Amino acid sequence: MLDQRQTCYSCYRPMLTCMCKYINKISSNTKFILLMHPKEFRKTKNGSGHFTHKSLENSEIHIGIDFTANKRINELIDDTNNACYILYPGHESLLLNKNKPQENKNLVLFLIDSTWACSKKMLRVSKNLARLPRMSFTHNKSSQFIFKTQPAHYCLSTMESTLCILELLNIHGIENIKNKELEGFLEPFTQMVKYQVKCIPNNEIRYKEPFKKSSV
């Protein structure tokens, strides 16, 4: 019998609930850098950051809080061939629904994988990230995270947010990812949610509309 304490070191879930078989890798022109808070790294049951990283061939994951002195992060930011943005809302952020990122450079997008409270601290103490131009998007989707309380109705998981970004980059012609690939992107996340829901009494779940591909 499989030891329930064993961990899959690819998706970082217990081996009995490993979701790796559902991962559909996507190749993108954009480089995605996931900045994961240590607390998020330890969320082996419902974190979507690992799924996002494993599903994007052109991605990296870095764990920490203050990335000011992180050599790899600074290499990417200082490379003049890169156009670096951080996905974070703000009055001066580039709204991807309406505007293209800087062209003729390699797009590098930093994603903070953490709670909103921890994200604010990470951005505040990471001086290099705080100086980056921000990117944001609007959407009309509902998160599949039906067993997790979100700070606001419009909040999405890291993986769901990444899908929105990929769809918008497709519209701008920066990416050329097939619809079939995009439709399968959330599969490991969807299967994880289904498994977690089975473990919770029905009366404790506040059901939402499913996450659907739609105008963002």
Protein Blocks (a to p, Z undefined) as FASTA:
>chain_A
ZZfkbccfklopafklccklmpccdddfbdcdddddfklmmmmmlpcklmmmmmpmbbcd
dddfblmlgmklmmmmmmmkbccddddddfkbccfklpccdehiacddddddddfklmmm
mmmmmmmlmmpccdddddfbdcfklmbccfbfkbccfklmmmmmmmmmmmnomaccdfkl
mmmmmmmmmmmmmmmmmmpcfklpccddddddddZZ
